[in-house]
């Protein structure tokens, strides 16, 4: 075992890291949610064609991103907000996959960036899960 494996985790440090994770997730979804209303044509454009009512879907997902971000600010709701944002992130994955599979429709985004976006999305899912997980379940 390495020395770091022998030492117990510092609960204060873990709480600080989790709070930083929650802050990042908050900003990601708050700004992203607002973006659904400010840059609506962009978001409508990336909705896969098999999803009906693209404008409504963009507005609804924007509202839920903002509500989820706000929920993170209330400790009693943080876990529920985390699950909601986790599910929402999975729900918008088809748009990211659509962009990658139809990259010629999005010439401003190189295919490597679209692949990286999906990789980052996996990291975001982990961060949502970990940072909103009750501290007592960290061990």
C-alpha positions, 0 to 999 in steps of 0.5 A: 500500500502507498502512504496515501492509502494508509491515511484516512480521508480528511472529511473537511477536505472532502466536503470542500472538494464536494462543494467545489464540485457542486459550484461547478455543476451549478454554474454549468447548468445555470449558464447552460439553462440561461443559454437555452433562452439566449441562444435558442436557435443554436439549441433548436438546431442540435435537437435530433430531427426525430424529436418533435417540438424542438423549441418546446424541448429546448425551453423545457430543458432550459427551465429544468437546468435552471431549476436543478442548478437552484436546487443544488443551493438548497442542501435538503434538495441537493441530492434530488437536484443531482439526480434530476440533473444526472437524468437531464444530462442523459436525456440531452445525450442524443443531441450530442450524439446527433451532432457527432454523427452529423458533423457536416451540419455543424462545420464550426465544431471539428469532429474531435471537439464533438468527441471530446464533448461526449467524454466531458459529459461522462466526467460531468455525470460522475461529478454530479453523482459524486458532488451531490452524494451525501457525505456519509456515503463517501467511504 
